[in-house]
C-alpha cells in the first residue's frame, strides 16, 4: 500500500472518529461544573454560592476558550518533548565522536 493511500485511510478514520460519536450519542453534553451544581443543589437546596462570576460567557465562547487552553497546553508539551528529544540527539552525536 502506498503512502498516499495510507494517508487517505488515516484521514477517513479520523473523520469517522469525529463524526460517529456526534451521530450516535443522543443527549446533551454537559460539563463537570453543571454536574457538580446539580449534586450540590440536590444535597442542600438552600445552598448559596460564595461569589458570582464577573461575567457570564455564552456556551460557544466558553467552549472556544477551553479548546484554546487545550491547544496551548498541547503545544507547550509538544515543544518541550521535541526540545528534549533534540537535546538527547545532540548529546548522543557529541558522545559518539
Secondary structure, 3 states (H helix, E strand, C coil): CCHHHHHHHHHHHHHHHHHHHHHHCCCCCCCHHHHHHHHHHHHCCCCCCCCCCCCCCCHHHHHHHHHHHHHHHHHHHHHHHHHHHHHHHHHHHHHHC
